């Protein structure tokens, strides 16, 4: 099944490679005559111990980063109102999840701006995948991807858009309804789309 772009931000979640092409109505890593989307990523990953030691996002960033990268991320937090809310903080503790914050520079056909996104990932073993998916749905991400490997391990990842530059959003709107990715099964729960990958 094809997961289609319904909102501008859908094209950017999950994170794309550095160079991505829009070929007809599909997103591809293979060069074609379509639009080129360039992604300049900047990210930081925080785990349970980072969050517990600091009890705040700014504190976690200060303990994890140094120098210009710390200055840059503190600026992002202020400028784009990046936060880890109480529900997300509780999920990190309860599910032993990892939070990755992205602030990517996006350029598509000469239009450029920033896109900020939050990724919450849970990796585990066993068969409690549905419980993990339900727990992430409570955080209202835009997209959840689920990967299962022979019933041995799973990876469940939720993606939430936090900010998109107005010019980039307007440009990406022209790609509404193209195919973003292929899923084995797609389920919608409230505003969250759940994609089960092969």
Phi, psi and omega in degrees: 000146180263130173270116186262154178285119179251335177227156183309317184295336181301330181293335186260000181235131353296169183305137178276169173289177181299317177241126179226146182240144174259106184251101184067246180243028177229156175266130186221153173267356180267132183299139177211185181279001181279192181291143175260128175247118180257134180239123176252096189280147170219124184213161175219139181248132180237132179252185184301315183293325177300316184287320182293318182296329187254329181063010174205157180295314180298320178296319178296319179295319180295327180279338186263327188247162178220162170059221185296326180294320177297313179302316180298314183289324175295325176293317178301314182302317180288311186294317185256007180053047179284134180211161168245109185283175185299319179297318180293319177299316179297322180293325177299317181289315186288319187257358187054043181276168179241134178254128173243126177257132179242137164231102186256138168279127182243135174226123177226118180052041176085356176262125184228156179178186183256153175224124180249134185218151177244132178240127176243120187238136175236126177241136181199184177238160178102200190239019183268032184298317182299323178296320179293315179301313180299321179294321179287326177301325179299338179275359180051052172288162177286324184220141170235130173251142182234123175241128178241138179236098173050033178068007182267313180218162178220159173222119181243126185229129176253140181238130179231129175281134179250331181199141170219134179300138185302317181295320179293316179301315180297317180295316182292338180300333180289351180258014176303137176082004173281163181279120181272317181199166180256131180240150175288324181208142178235130177233140174249129175232112186055238181262007182261133175257131182247120183248117175269117183269160176289000000 
